[in-house]
Amino acid sequence: MTPFAAAKNGVSTHFTAGEAELLRDLAGQLVELLADRSAEGDPGDVLLAQLGIGGSTMAPLDPAVARLLPDAYRGDEGAASEHRHLTERGLIDRKVANAQAVVSSLDANSVMLTPAQVQSWLRTLTDLRLTIAARLEIEYDGDEGRIETDADFALQAAYDWLGYLQGTLVEILDQ
């Protein structure tokens, strides 16, 4: 079964109720994780905040958030801190908007995705896989990470399934 298919006006997809609920739940958790990070940031200048500029100057302590919001300048802590402070809020806002677009597109079992929604899906699937990879301590392609508990096994299954979804969506776009 291929979850995505090319259609005249975009990409069509169909998920079972359970699959759609899992995607909504994972995307919702991603939004919460990023909202928590956004709340940590310095509220700073109101004008900058209205422009989507601002954020923490410190790298995230949570490995999953650090994967989603990596340092732009490795080896130069000052430049990385300044860049993070100026760009983090906007990056978080875009990631949240993409995840919310995925959730809202899952209102029906059969969905027609516009080109913009397809991009939101691709970005969110990537963010979800990065988050799960950090939780499982997956560092590189082919790395199985840590699978010690039933929860780890479930996360690994979700990681693999999200990779399958992402792969099939990319294949449709390559056609």
C-alpha positions in Angstrom: 0.0 0.0 0.0 1.3 3.4 -1.0 -0.2 6.1 1.2 0.3 8.9 -1.4 -0.7 9.1 -5.0 -0.3 11.8 -7.6 -3.5 13.6 -8.5 -4.4 16.3 -11.0 -4.4 19.1 -8.4 -1.7 17.8 -6.0 -1.2 14.6 -4.0 -4.0 12.4 -2.6 -3.7 10.3 0.5 -5.8 8.0 2.6 -5.1 7.0 6.2 -7.0 4.7 8.5 -8.5 6.4 11.6 -5.7 5.0 13.7 -3.0 6.2 11.4 -4.5 9.6 11.2 -4.8 9.8 15.0 -1.2 8.8 15.4 -0.1 11.5 13.0 -2.2 14.1 14.7 -0.8 13.0 18.1 2.8 13.1 17.0 2.4 16.5 15.2 0.6 17.8 18.3 3.5 16.6 20.5 5.9 18.4 18.2 4.0 21.6 18.5 4.0 21.3 22.3 7.8 20.6 22.3 8.5 23.6 20.2 6.1 25.8 22.2 7.9 24.9 25.4 11.2 26.0 23.8 9.6 29.2 22.5 8.4 30.0 26.0 12.0 29.6 27.3 13.2 32.4 25.0 13.8 36.0 25.9 10.6 38.0 25.2 13.0 40.9 24.3 11.9 43.6 22.0 8.1 43.6 21.2 8.8 44.9 17.7 11.3 42.1 17.0 8.8 39.6 18.4 6.1 40.9 16.0 8.5 40.4 13.1 9.2 36.8 14.2 12.7 37.7 15.3 14.1 36.6 18.7 14.6 33.6 20.8 16.9 32.1 23.3 20.7 32.8 23.1 21.4 29.3 24.7 21.4 26.0 22.8 18.6 23.7 23.8 19.4 21.2 26.5 16.8 18.6 25.3 18.6 16.5 22.6 15.4 16.4 20.5 15.0 20.2 20.5 18.7 20.5 19.7 18.2 18.4 16.6 15.3 20.5 15.5 17.1 23.8 16.3 20.8 23.1 15.7 23.6 25.7 16.1 24.3 27.5 12.9 28.0 28.0 13.7 29.7 25.1 15.2 32.9 26.0 17.0 31.9 29.7 17.4 29.7 29.9 20.5 29.3 33.7 20.2 28.1 33.7 16.6 25.9 30.7 17.2 24.3 32.4 20.2 23.7 35.6 18.2 22.3 33.7 15.2 20.0 31.7 17.5 18.7 34.8 19.2 17.8 36.4 15.9 16.3 33.4 14.1 15.0 30.9 16.6 11.5 32.3 17.0 10.9 32.5 13.3 12.1 28.9 12.8 9.9 27.6 15.6 6.9 29.5 14.2 7.5 27.9 10.8 7.9 24.4 12.2 4.7 24.8 14.3 2.7 26.2 11.3 3.9 23.2 9.2 2.8 20.7 11.9 -0.5 22.4 12.4 -1.1 22.3 8.6 -0.5 18.5 8.7 -3.0 18.2 11.6 -5.6 20.3 9.9 -5.3 18.3 6.6 -6.1 15.1 8.5 -9.7 16.1 9.3 -11.0 13.6 6.7 -9.8 10.1 5.9 -9.1 10.9 2.3 -7.1 14.1 1.8 -6.1 16.1 -1.3 -2.8 17.9 -0.5 -2.0 21.1 -2.3 1.7 21.7 -3.3 2.1 24.0 -0.2 0.6 21.3 2.1 2.9 18.7 0.6 5.9 20.9 1.6 4.4 21.2 5.1 4.0 17.4 5.3 7.6 16.8 4.1 9.0 19.3 6.7 6.9 17.9 9.5 7.7 14.3 8.7 11.4 15.3 8.8 11.0 17.1 12.1 9.1 14.1 13.6 11.8 11.7 12.5 14.6 14.0 13.9 12.7 14.2 17.2 12.3 10.4 17.5 15.8 9.8 16.4 17.1 12.0 19.2 14.9 10.1 21.7 16.2 6.7 20.5 19.8 8.1 20.2 20.0 7.4 16.5 23.1 9.2 15.2 23.4 8.2 11.5 21.7 6.3 8.7 21.5 2.6 9.5 22.0 3.2 13.2 19.3 1.3 15.2 19.7 3.5 18.2 18.6 2.4 21.7 15.8 -0.2 21.8 15.6 -1.4 25.4 12.0 -1.1 26.3 8.5 -1.6 24.8 8.3 2.2 24.5 11.6 2.3 22.5 10.3 -0.4 20.2 7.1 1.6 19.6 9.1 4.7 18.9 11.3 2.7 16.4 8.2 1.4 14.7 6.8 5.0 14.4 10.2 6.2 13.1 10.3 3.5 10.4 6.7 4.2 9.4 7.3 8.0 9.2 10.3 7.2 7.0 8.1 5.1 4.8 5.6 7.9 4.5 8.3 10.4 3.7 9.9 8.2 1.2 6.7 7.5 -0.7 5.8 11.2 -0.7 9.2 12.0 -2.2 8.8 9.3 -4.8 5.5 10.8 -5.9 7.1 14.2 -6.2 10.0 12.8 -8.3 7.6 11.3 -10.9 
